[in-house]
């Protein structure tokens, strides 16, 4: 009997029904989360408290870290060692397949940053149950925060993933931002994963999107990821420049310095 029992347990362990012969291995799209959650709100508080009253600052942007764990760990170490970065913006696509463990791995790598960070929602982050996991681990797919006198407006632009079942882009969110702009904001930076003109973007509302972007106070520029290469585009011929960040898989990240007058944007290789 014991020989039969041991054989059955061995088979169960081998196919992953039991993990270490002690606990059940959950489905890769199970949305139960272990560890820290609500990171966007927590890190926004840290950023805003740290940067209150600042009119000049420097932040880094990384993007599309999916399945690039060695490079992600490396760029985190590089940013930590620089010592001149105030916070980090992740341009989306932490996951490749929307699996829960992908978000938890990304969270644990990014938590090693010595500065606060926020993460946009990418199109790959929406696969499977990824949207639900993203919301639990990080927070809302649309969010905003204030750095000194600059308002950062971060948008979900992954329209193709929702087939019109979810407002993407969410003009109600953008309208609310415009109506309730914090006192003292003089400039705006808008960030998104998918840029206008891309097949993942809802280009049927492109002009309405342009109108809302242009309505924000003194838009400095827009940022996006998704295309896995550097880019500098003016999609609507309206003077607003959209900067695309390459993937960490191609070993690059942005360092952006906001000055009293103007800004500097640097492409960094590692």
Secondary structure, DSSP 8 states (H G I E B T S, - for coil): -HHHHHHHHHHHHHTTSEETTTEE---TT-----S---HHHHHHHHHHHHHTT-S-EEEEEE---TT-HHHHHHHHHHHHHH----EEEE-S---SS--HHHHHHHHHHHTT-SSEEEE---TGGGSTTHHHHHHHHT--SSEEEEETTEEEEEE---GGGTTTSS-SS-HHHHHHHHHT--TT--EEEEEESS-TTSTTS-GGGHHHHHHHHHHSTTEEEEEE-SSSS-EEE-TTSSS--EEE---GGGTEEEEEEE-SS-EEEEEEE-
